[in-house]
């Protein structure tokens, strides 16, 4: 970072420390009070911890998700692109999440034509059928890993069905996604780069084949809808369609898998909250209550603790001189526990309303898949409460094991038991 940090306190976040990943909230609370804006010399970034500051920057058009639409890497002072992850970088630079207007506006408007709220709401019955089959398979299982056996299968199945990925290819989707998202973490190894590169290539080949099939024989799925999406005579190119589908897979299930497993862990650690949901679950009118509970669980232990924005012009931020290309880290997990915005922020209050958490972002990059994630999470939690009211953490051994990432923070496994 070429910026002058202007006397900001320096703090190196322990992003690879398992203890911090397991429970970052004590340190984040201290930082909100003692160093709400600080400089991390290891990352070379200014870091924001408070809700108001993060919210303001997410809406500030002096900052974006990319700067390469305005400047070359040389102009930004960035190192040359790493040839070991050329395909990942091409994907990352081409989808709407890391694009800026006018490209972002164009891509998002085309994708919205296919990814409509009506299409999402139509999925409720199918989601409930999938959940019923999953829970029937767990009947009598006793102890099991909730991540592998319950949290993972639903969102992967739903996004696969939504896209139109054939059943025989779906087993690859979660491993491909897991490989790709590792490159968003700091300190990426050459092995992780190679695995992500291969995942992008393999997923792209599958989607290219499916897109060709849908052009010839349209079906009622999202790939067909994206192939046909048109606004003002404009359509997605084949590469844009492929990269959009990869993005939808990754974004369409990572938050759901991690949000559900972390949410269930929080509830089982506070059994009175689990029991309250169990008592409400049988009622037909209980879904709004579960929707509220999900918002609180996503605030309480966000699966996406840390995002970033990039300066698009020379500017000042909290007395720091930023140049184009300088990166600012936003600690969503800290903002979601800020007492200036949330009453009793370290407590789990399932009926909290309103709940302006940051988990899905704000501004033009607000998560397009948030309605689907919310629906999946609410239905999944309600179905689990109905089917396994006596669910509890296993007493023997460590109940929760984390994957080791902090940009995308999730449980590798969660050992529970029922019956």
N, C-alpha and C positions, 0 to 999 in steps of 0.2 A: 504494500500500500504506500503510495507516494504522498499521502496526506500528512499534514502537520497535526499531531494529536492534541496540541494546545493544552497540555497539562492534565488531560483526562487520566484517571486512575488506570493502571495496567493490571489486568487479570487474565490469566490463562485458564480457560475453562478445561476441566479434566474430562474431555469428551470420550476418552477411551478407558476411563476408570470404571470398572464394573459397579462399584459402590455408588458412583454418581449416576450412572445409567439406571440403576435399580431405584434410587430415590434422589432426584436432583433438587427437591423442593426446599430443603433447608438452606443450601447454598444460594439458590435463587432468591429466597426471601431476604437473606442478608444483603445480596447485591442490590435488590430493589431499594433498600434503605441507604446503604453506604456508597454504592456506585451504580446509580440507575442508568447512567451512560458511561461505558468504559471502553478501553482499547485492549483488544486481545492480541498481543504481539506474535503469538504463535500462528494465529489465523491471519494476522495483518488486517483486522477489521474493527470498526466501531461497532459496539453491541448495545442494543436497547433492551431494557427489561420491563418497562412499565406499560400498562395497557394503553394509556392515552398517547404516548409517544409512538408505540407500534401502530396503533390505529391511524394516526395522522400520517405516518410515513407510507403506509399501504395505500393511502389515497393521494399521495403526493406524486404528481406526474413528472417531477424532476428525477424520479427513480423508477426503474423498471426491472423486469426479469432478465433482460438482455441488453447489451449495448452494441452488439455487432451489426445491427441494422444501421448504425450511424458512423461507426468507426472501425478501422482495421485493428487487428491485435497489436500491431506495432504502435499505432496511435494511442492505444489504451495502455501501453506499457506491459501488456500481457506476454507471457512466454509463448513460443510457437505451439501450435496444436500438437498433441501427443499422437503420433501415428499409430500407437498401439490401441487406441480407442477411437479410430476414425469413424467407424460406423455408428458407435454410440453418440459421438459428437454430432454427426450428421442428423441422426434422429432427434437429438436434444435441441438442435438449432432450428428444426423444421416444424415442431408441433406448437400448438397455440400456447401452452403453459410458459414456454420460454421465448415467446414472440412478443413484439410490441406493435401498436398501431403504426401503419394501417393493416399490416399482415394479421395481427392478432384479431382485429375487428372483423376482417374478412373470414378467417378460419372459424372463429367462434360463432358468427352468424350462420355459417353453413352447417356446422355441427349441431347447433341448436335446432335447426329444422328437422334433424333426425332424432335428437335426444330430448324429446319434449316431455313436460310433466305428465301429459296424458299417457304417453308410452310407459313412463315409470309407474304410474298408479295402476295401470292395467296389469302390472306384474304381481300385485299383492296375492292373488289366488295361487299363482304358480310358486311364489316364494313360500307360502304356507304349505303347499304340497311337498316341496323339497325338504322343508324343515320336518314335516311329519315323517317322511321316509328316513331322514337322518336319525331322528330320535327313536324310531322303531328299531333301527339297527343298534342303538345303544342300550335298548331295554335289557336289563339283567347284566349289563357289562360290569357293574360294581365300580371299579376304579378305571379311569381312562385319562388320556391327555386331551383336555378340552380344546386346545389350539388345533391339533391335527384332526380330531374326530368331529368337532362341531364348528369352531369359528372359521376354519379355512374353507371347507367344502362349499358352503352356501354362496358366498360372494363370487367365488371362482365359477361355480356353475351358472349363476345368474348372468354374469357379464359374458360368459361364453355363449349362453343361449341368446342373450340380447344381441351380441355381435353376429351369431350364426356360425360359430366354430363347431364342426362336427364332433360328436362324442368321442370318437377314437383319437382325436388330437388334443383333447382337453387336459390330459395328464401332464402335458408339457407346460401348460400356461403358468402355473404357480412357480415351478423352478425357473422358467425364463424370467418372470417378473422379479423373483428374489435375486437373480444374478444381475439384472439391469439396475435395480434400485441401489445396489451396493456402491455404485459409482457416485452417488450423491453424498456419501459419507467422506470425511477427511481421511487422509492417509491410506489411499487405495493401493492395494498390492498389485504387482504384475499379473498374478493369477486371477484376481478379481476382474482386472481389465480384460483378460483373455476370455473369461467366462461370460462377461457382459457382451463383448463383441460377438461371440458365437450365438448368444441368445438373441441379439438383435437380428443377425443374419437368418437364423432359423425361423424366428417369428415372422420376419419380413417375407420369407419365401412362402410360408403358409398363407399369409394374408394376400400376397400377390396372386396366388392360385385361386383363393376364394373370391377375390374381387373379379377376376376374369370369369369365373363361373356365374357370379351374380349379374354381370353385364349380359351374359347370354341367357340366363334363366333367373329372373328376379324372384326373391322370396320375401317373406315377412320378417326381416331381421335388420339389424343396424348397418351391416355392411351394404346391403342393398340400398337402404335409405341414404347412406353416405355416398354411394355411387350415383344415386339419382338426385341428391340434394343440389339445388340450383337457386341462385338468387341474382337477379339482374343479368342473367346470361352467364354467370360465373359458376364454375364447378371446382371441386377439389381435384388436383392432379393425382396421379396414381401414388406418387411418393407421399404426398400430403395425407391421402387416405390411409396408407399403411402406417405412417407415423402417428396419425390420430388414433387409430385402433390400438396400437401398442400403448399409447398414453392412456386410453380409456381402460384398458386391461389393468395397467399398473395402478392408476388412480382409482379405478372402479372397485378394487378389492383390498388394497393395502390398509386404507383407513378403517374399513369394515372389519377385517380380520383382527387388527391390532386394537381397535376401539372396543370390540366385543370382549375379547379375552381380558384386556386390562379392566374393563368395566365389571365383568364378573368377578375378577380378583378383588376389586375394591368392595364389591357388595358382600362377598363371602368373608372378607376381613371385618366387616361390620354387619353381623348377622341380622340386626334389627331392621336394616334397610332391605336386605334380601327377603326377610319375612313379610315386610310391608308389600313388596311387589308380588310375592307368592299369594298373599291374601287377595290382592286385586286381580290377579291374572285370569281367573275363571270368568270374570264378567265380560260380556260381549262388548260393553262400552269402555273397556279398559285401555284401548290403544292410545288415546290422547295422553293418558297418564304415563305410559311407557315412552311415548315420544318426549315428554318433558324429562323423564329420567335419563334418557339417552343424551339429551343436551347437557345435563349436569355431569354425566359420566365423561363426556368428551371434554368438558371444561376441567374437571377434577384431575384427570390423568390423560392429557392429550397424546394421541399417537403420533402427532407431527409437531415435536417440541420446538423446532428451529428451522426458520426459513431465511432467505436473504433477498435483498434488493441491490441493484447496481446503479450508481450515479450516472445519469445520462448527460449531465452538464456540470460545469464548474459551479460549485455552490457551497453554502455554509450549513452545517448541521451541528447544533449545540456547541458552537464556537470552533468546530473543526472545519478546516478547508478541505473539501472533497474535490477530486478531479474526476472527469469521465472515466468510468471503469472501476472506480473504487467500490468495494462491496461493504454493505451494512448488514449485520446479522440481527435478526428479530427473534427474540426468545418468546415464542407463543406460550410455552409452558409457564413462563414467569408472568406474562401478562394475564393469563387465565387464573392466576392466584393473587392478583393485585388487590389489596384491600381498599384502594382508592376507587375501584370499580365494582367490587363484589363484597357484599356483607358476609362476614364469617367465611373468608375465601378458602380456608384449609379444611372446612367441614363439607361433607357430602350432604347436600340438601336437595332431595330428589324432586321437590316441587318448585324449585327456584324458577321464577318467572317475573320479569324478563331475564334472559341469560345471554348477554352479548359476548359470548366467548369468541376467540380468534381462530378456532381450530380449522375452519374452512376458508380462512383468509377474508379479505375485504377488497373493495375496489374492482377494477376491471378483471382481475385475475381470481375473483371469487370462484370457488370450486364448482364447476359445472355439474359434477356428479353428486353434489351434496344431497339432493332430494332422494336419490337412490340409496345412498349410504344410510341416511336417516330411516328410510322405510325398512331396509334390511335389518338394521340394528334393533329397531323397536320390535319388529316381528320376531326376530331371533331370541331376544331376551324374554319376551312374553311366552313364547313356545317353550323355552327352557324352564321357566318358572312353573308352567302348567305341568310339564312332563316329569320334572325332577324337583319337587318342592323341598326335598331333604338334601339337596346338593350341598357338599361341603369340601373344603380343602383336605387333601390327604394329610394325615398327621405325621407320617414317616417321611423324612427327607425334606429337601427344599421344594416348596410348593410351586414356586415361580422361577423360571429361567429365562433371561432376556437374550435377544439375538446379538447384542453388542453394538448396535447402531444407535445414534442419538438424533440424527436428522429424521430418520424414520424409526421410531422406537417401538418395539413390540416384544411380546413374549415368544420365546422359542418353544416353550411348552408350559402347560399349567395342569398339574396333576390334581384331579378331583375325584370324588367318589359319591355314589348314590346307592341307596338301598341298604 
